[in-house]
Amino acid sequence: YHVRIMSKKIKWYYFRKGWTTCTKASKFLDANSIEIAEEISASKKLGETEAGALLDKVSEIVIFKGKNINSFIIKDERKASITPLMLGPTGNLRAPTIIYKNLLIVGFNEDKFSEIFSK
């Protein structure tokens, strides 16, 4: 009797090379053998319009910023109130940003990543 373990795969990964938080996220993904279908470098600036378009691809979002964690069911929230939370001080999408299943993840929190990717 053989059980095949499905590997986990993220659909989309936006990251800034050398950025502390992105490095931690990348190390977590590598350590947990999580595949990345599409990688986008943060040198490609994505703004409010692109952030809003990402919300159309998911049903939930979780945003980590410092010790704060915000999560929303997209259909329950107006997108205009969520997109500002996804952007950094320059008006560009914060990195790392990940699409996993129907969840959009902005930022990094190791404990919460363990919880999210264990499902």
C-alpha positions in Angstrom: 0.0 0.0 0.0 1.5 3.3 -1.1 0.3 6.8 -0.3 1.4 9.5 -2.6 1.9 12.9 -1.0 0.8 15.8 -3.2 3.4 18.5 -3.4 2.2 22.0 -2.5 2.3 24.6 -5.3 1.8 28.4 -5.2 0.3 30.0 -8.3 2.1 33.3 -8.2 5.0 34.8 -6.2 6.0 38.4 -6.3 9.3 39.1 -4.4 12.2 41.5 -4.1 15.6 39.9 -4.2 17.7 40.6 -1.2 14.7 42.0 0.8 14.7 40.5 4.3 11.1 39.5 4.4 11.2 38.1 0.9 14.4 36.1 1.8 12.6 34.6 4.8 9.5 33.8 2.7 11.7 32.2 0.0 13.6 30.1 2.6 10.3 28.9 4.1 9.0 27.9 0.6 12.3 26.1 -0.1 12.4 24.3 3.3 8.9 23.1 2.8 9.4 22.0 -0.8 6.7 24.4 -2.1 6.8 24.8 -5.8 6.3 28.2 -7.5 4.4 28.2 -10.8 5.1 31.8 -11.7 7.7 34.2 -10.2 7.6 37.9 -10.7 10.5 40.1 -9.6 9.5 43.3 -7.6 11.7 45.2 -10.0 8.6 45.1 -12.1 6.5 47.7 -10.3 2.9 46.7 -9.7 0.6 49.4 -8.4 -3.0 49.9 -7.2 -4.6 48.7 -10.5 -2.5 45.4 -10.5 -3.2 44.9 -6.8 -7.0 45.2 -7.5 -6.7 42.7 -10.3 -5.1 40.2 -8.0 -8.1 40.4 -5.7 -10.2 39.2 -8.7 -8.2 35.9 -8.7 -8.9 34.9 -5.1 -11.7 34.7 -2.5 -9.6 35.5 0.6 -6.7 37.7 1.5 -4.4 37.8 4.5 -2.0 40.8 5.0 0.9 40.7 7.4 2.5 44.0 8.4 4.7 44.0 11.5 2.7 42.3 14.2 -0.6 43.1 12.6 -2.6 40.5 10.7 -5.6 41.5 8.6 -7.7 39.0 6.7 -10.7 39.5 4.6 -13.2 37.4 2.6 -13.1 39.3 -0.7 -16.8 39.2 -1.5 -17.5 40.7 2.0 -15.2 43.7 1.5 -15.0 46.5 -0.9 -11.8 46.1 -2.9 -11.1 49.8 -2.7 -10.7 49.4 1.1 -8.3 46.4 0.8 -5.9 47.6 -2.0 -4.3 50.4 0.1 -3.3 47.7 2.7 -1.5 45.8 -0.1 0.7 48.7 -1.1 3.9 50.0 0.4 4.8 53.7 1.0 5.8 54.1 -2.7 2.4 53.0 -3.9 3.7 49.7 -5.2 2.5 46.2 -4.3 4.3 45.0 -1.2 6.6 42.0 -1.5 6.4 39.2 -0.9 2.9 38.6 -2.3 1.7 35.0 -3.0 -1.3 33.4 -4.5 -1.9 30.0 -2.9 -5.1 28.2 -3.8 -7.8 30.9 -3.4 -5.8 32.9 -0.9 -3.7 36.0 -1.5 -0.9 36.5 1.0 0.8 39.8 1.4 3.9 39.9 3.7 5.4 37.2 5.8 4.7 35.6 9.2 6.4 32.3 9.8 3.8 30.9 12.2 0.9 31.8 9.9 2.8 30.5 6.9 3.2 27.2 8.7 -0.6 27.2 9.4 -1.6 28.2 5.9 0.7 25.7 4.0 -0.1 22.8 6.3 -3.7 22.7 4.9 
